[in-house]
Amino acid sequence: MLNIEKVRADFPELSLLINGKRNTFLDTAASAQKPQVVIDSLLETLTRKYANVHRGSYSLSEQLTYEYEQARKQTAEFIKARSPKEIVFTRNATESINLVAATYGRSKLNAGDEILISEAEHHANLIPWQMLAEEKSLKLKVFKINDNGSFNKEAFLSALSDKTKIVAVTAMSNVLGTIFPIEEIAKAAHQAGAKVVVDACQYAVHAPIDVQNWDCDFMAFSGHKIYGPTGIGVMYGKLELLEDMPPYQTGGEMIDTVTYEKTTFAPPPARFEAGTPAIAEAIGMAEALRYVENLGWKNILEYEQDLVEYATNALSTVKGLTQVGTAANKGGVFSFVVDKIHPQDLAFILNQEGVSIRTGHHCAEPLVHRMGYETVARASIGVYSNKEDIDILIKAIDKAKTFF
C-alpha cells in the first residue's frame, strides 16, 4: 500500500496554506500538482544542460537529444507501445486529437462516412470531429450513455455501422468518472471496419494503459494531468497508420529534403513534430511517469479504489447533495450539485476553507446538459489525496449550506 504521508510530502504545493487553511486540493482532473522530482528535472534541464535537440554537433545538444529521446522511450514503455516511433509529442491531448482529425481524418474519410462518439466526450474529442464532419460532409453520430453515466453497450452497437470509419471515445469521463470498456469498444469497431481514437487524459492518471491490449489505433493523454509539466502531450498511433499519414504542421525538423520546388518529409514520429519541441517538458513528463511507476500501479489502484468508495459514501450523507455520475467502478471524479446553492457560490465558500474544486461544464457542455444541469461542481482526486481531504470537503459543504 501507499505511504500516503510520504507521497504527500513529495508535492511541495500541498504544504502551502490557502486563506490560512490547509491546502485541500481537489482539482486534479483539471491539472495535477507536481512532485519535487519533476520540478527538479525542469530546473536541471533549464539551468545545467540546456541546448536544442537533434541539431547540434556538440556535447550539450547530443546529451539532451539522448535524454529527449529517452523520454519518448519511457513514454512508449509506460503505455506498452510496440516502439518509441509510435509516440508523437504534442502540446497536450487536445492537439493530439486535432492532429489525428487533421491528418488521418482529412486524408482517409470521404463524404457520407460516419464518425461515432459518446455523449460523454470532452470538447477536445467532440469539436475536432464536428469540424471535420462539416468540412468533408461526414456524419457525426453520438451514442447515448445511461442515466447514471455508465456505458450503454446496446446504444453503442446500434449506432455502429459499416459506414463508421472512426470511433472516438473517452477512456474515463472527466465529468462523470465513468470508465469505458475500451478493449470491447475497439473489438466491435474494428469488426465494423472503423479506427479507434481514445482520449485517455483522465484514465492515464488513475490506471495503467496497455495500448496493445486495448488495440486502439490512436490514443492521447496530457503530461500536466499525470503529475508532469504543462505544454507536453502524447499522441500514440500504430506505426503503420502514422507512416501513411501526411504531416500536421510543416517547417523545421519534420523534413527529409527541401528544394524550392518540392519537399519530402521525415518518417514518424519526426514528421509530426515540426519546429523546436518542448524539450524540458518532455523530459519532465518522463520523470513524472517514472514517479508513478515507482509508486506501483497495484498500490495506486488499491489506494484510490478505497478513496473513491470513501468519497462516494461521504457525499451521499450530505443532505440536499446530488451526485452526477454514479456508474459502478468509476474513477476519482465526483460531480455534484447542492440544493439552493449555485456551484460558483459553493466554490467561493469552499475556497475560504482552503478547498479547491472546479465548477462549470468542465469542457463537456453537451454532457452536463444531457445529465440535466447547466453547471455542476466537481471534486477530483490524485495519488496525493487522502480521506482528510474528503472530510474537509464535506464539512465545508455543510458550512456553505448555512448561508443559504
N, C-alpha and C positions, 0 to 999 in steps of 0.2 A: 504493500500500500504506500501511497504518497505520504511523506512527512510534510504536511501542508504548511506548517510554520516555516520550515526550511525553504519551501517553494516560494512562499510569500516574501521571504527575505531577499530572494533573487530579483524582485521587482521594486526598484527604489521609489517609484512614484506612489506606491501603496503606503509608504511611511509618512507622506505629507498629510497635513490637516486641511480639511475643506470646511470653510466657515467655522473653524475652531473645533471641528468634529473629525472623528475617524474617517478616513477615506474609504467609503463603501462604494467601490466601482463596479457597477452592474451594466456596463455598456460594451462588453467585449464583442458582441455581434457587429457593432459599428467599426470598432478598431481596438485591437488588444493592447494592453500595456507591454512594455519591453523588458526582458530580463537584462541584468547587467552585462552578461556575456555578449549580447547583441550591441549594446551601447559601446562596449569596449572595442568590438570589432569595427564599428564605424569609425571610432576615434583613431584606432590603429591604422586603418587604411588611409584615412584622410590626412594624418599628421606624420606618418613614418614611412610610408611606402607607396605613395600615390603616383600614378602615371597613367597615360592612356593605354588601352589594351589592343592587342592584335596588330599594332602598327610599329612599335619601337624596336630597334635593334640594340637595345641597351638593357642593363640588368633590371632596373626598376620596372620597365614595361614588360619584360619577359617574365619576371616573377609574378606581377599582378595578373598578367594574362593567364598564367598557370592557375592562380587562385580563383580567378573568374570562371575558368572552365571547370575547375574542381567543384565550384558551386553548382554548375549545371549537372555534373555527375552526381553530386549529393541529392539534388532535386529529383533526378531520374530514379535513384535508388529509393527515395522517400515514397514515391508513388508507384514503384515497381514497373517502371517503363523498361522496354527492351533495350533502349540505347539512349545516351545523352543527346543524340541527334534528334530525338523526338521531343526535346524540351526547348521551347522558344521563350525567351524572356521578353516581357512586355511591361507596361506601366502598372497594370492591375488586371483583375479578371474582366472588367468592362472592356478594356482594349482587347483582351484575348478573344472574347466572344465577337466583338466587332471585326477582328481580324478574320475569324472563320467565316462570318457572314459576307465580308467584302471580298474574300478570295475564293474559298470553296463554293460558297453560296452563289456568288455572282457568276462564277465560271461554269458551274455544273447544273444549276437549276434553270428550267425553262417555263414559259407561260403555261399555266394550268397545273403545275406541280404544287404540292402541298407541304407546308411546314406545320408540325404539330408541337404545341407546348401545353403545359398545365396551367390551371388557374392560379397556381401558387408561385409564379415566377416573379423575381426581381425585375425591375425595369431593364436591367442590363441584359437579361435573357428574354426580353419581350420586344423592346423598341428596335434593336438591330434587325430582327426578323420582320417586324412590321414595315420598316422602311424598305427592306429588300423585296418584300411582297408587293409593295406599291410600285417600286421601280420596275420589277420584272413580270408584273401581272400574275403573281403567285397567289395562292390561298393560304392564309394563316388560320389554322384551326386551334381551338382551345378546348382541352378536355376537362371535365368537371372533377373536382375533388369532393369528398364527403363533407357534411355539415360540421363535423368535428375537426376538419382539416386533414383527414387521412387520405391516402392514395385510394382512388376508385378504379380498380382494375377493369371492371366492365366498361366504364366510360372511356378509359384509355384504349382498350381493344376495339371498341365500336367506332372510335374516331380514326383509328389506324386503317390505312387502305393502300392499295398498290400505287396510288398517286402520291403517297407520303414519301418525301425524299430526305427530310431532316426531322428528327425528333430531338427537341431541345428541352431539357428538364433540369430542375434543381436536384441536388442530392439531399439537401436539407433546407427547408424553408427558413428564411431569415425573420419571418413574422410568426409562423406557427410552430416552428421547431420540428415539423414533420420530416421524417427520414423516408425518402423514396427508395423503392427496390430497384436500383439501377441495373443490376445484372438481369433481372426479369424483364425490365423495360427494354434493355438492349437486345436481348434474345428475340423478343417479339418484333422489335423494329427492324432488325436485320432480316428476319424471315419475310418481312414485307418489302425489303429492298431499300430501307432507309438507313442513313447515317445517324449516329447518336452524338449529341453535344451535351456535356454535363457541366453545370455550374456547381462547383464543389467548394465555393468560398466558405460557407458555414461548416460544411461537413469536415473539411480538412483540419479544422481546429479541434474537433471532438473525437474523431475516429480515423483509423488508418485507411489509406486508399491503395487499392491494387487495380490499376487500370487494365491489367491483363485479365483478371477475374471478371471485372465489370464488362470487359470487351467493348468499352466506349471508343468512338473514333476520335473524339476531341474532348478535352477536359480543361477547365480553367479554375485557378484559385489565386488569391492575393497574398502577398507576403505580410502586409500590415495586420491582417486578421489572425495570422498564426504566429504572433509574437515577434515578427520581423519588422523591417523598416517600411515606410511608405514609398511609393514610386517604383515598386517592383512587383511584377505579377508573372504568372506562368500560363503558357498555353501548351498543353500536351496534344500532340497529334500523331496518329500512326504514320510511320515514316513513309510508307508507300503513298499515302494521301498527300503529305507535305511535299513530296518530290514532284507531284503532279499539279501543284497549286501555284498560281502567279504570285508575285510579291504583293505585299500590302502597302508599303511605303517604299520610296526609292531614294537613293543618294549614296553616301559613302558606306563602305564595309560590306554591303549586300551584293556587290557586283563580282562578276568574273572578269569580263573585259569591257572597255568602253571606248568607242570612237564617236566622232561627231555624227556618224550615220546610224550606229546601232549599238545596243548594249546587251550583253548576256549576263545572266545572274548566277550567283553562287548557289551551291546546294544548301538544303536545310541543315541547321537552323539559321545560318547566316543570312539566307535570302529574306528572312522576315525580321531582321534586326538592323534596320537602317540607322546609320549615324552612331555617335558615341553612346554606349549603353549606360545604364545605371550600375556602375561598377561596384562602388562601396555597398550599395543597397543589395545587389545580388549576393555578394559575399556575406553581408549581414543576415540575409534571409537564410542562407545555408547554415549559418551559426544557429539561427532560431530552430531550424529543422533538426539539427543535431541535439539541441537542448530538449526538444520534445521527445526525440528517440531515446535520449539518456534517461529521461523520467520513466519511459517504458509505456507502451500503449496499453498493456494489460492493467498497469496501475492507474493510468488515466481513466480508462473505461470504467473500472470498478469504482473509482472515487467519484467520477462525475455522474454515473448512474444513481449512486446513493444520494448525491446532492440534488439531482433533478427530482427524485422522488420526495425528498425532504421539502424542496421549494414548492412543488405541486401541492403537497398536503398543507403546507403552511398558508399558501394563498387561498386555499379552499376554506380556511377558517375565518377569513375576513368577511364580515357581513357587508353586503352590497357590492362585492367584487365579483366580476365575471371573467373567467379565463377564456381567452380567444385562441383556440387551437389546443385540442385535448387528445390528439391521436396517441395510441399506445406506443411505447418505446420511442418517444420523441427525444430530441436533443435539448441542450441547455438554453432555450429561448422561451421566454414567458411573456406573451402579450396579454393585456388585461384592460378592463375599464372599471371604474368605480362610480357607483350611482351618485349623481348630483355634482360630480367634480370633473371639470374638463381636464383631459390628460396634461395639457400645458400648465394649468394651475397646479395640478398634482406634482408635476416635475419640479416646479418652482419651490413648493413647500419641502419636497424631499431634498432638494439641493441645500436648503438651510440646515438640514440634518446630516449633511455630508454624503448623501446618497445620490449617485449619478445613474439616471435611467434615460431612455430615449422616448420621444413621443412623435406622433405624426402618422404618415402612411408607410414610412420606412422604405421608400423607393419601391413600393409594391402597391400603388394606389388601387388598381383594379381588384387586387386580392382583399384589401381591407374593406372595400365596398362590398365585395362578394360575401364577406363574413358579417355584413350588416352594420358597418361603422364608417364614420368619416375619418376618425383618428383614434389611435389606441396608444396606451403606454406599453413600454417594453423593457423588461429587465433581462439581462443575459449574463451568463457565467463564463469564466475561463478557468484554466487549470489552477489559478491562484485564489479562486473564490472559495468561501467556506460557509458553514452554517451560521456563523455570526453575521455575515453579510445579509443572509436571508432574514434572520431575526430582526436586525436593524431596519431592513426594508419594511417588514410587517408593522413594526412599532411606528415608523414614520408615516405609513399609510393611515394607521389608526389615528395618529395625531392630526393628519390632514383632514380627516373626516370631522374633527371637532370644529373646524372653521366653516363648515357648510351645513 
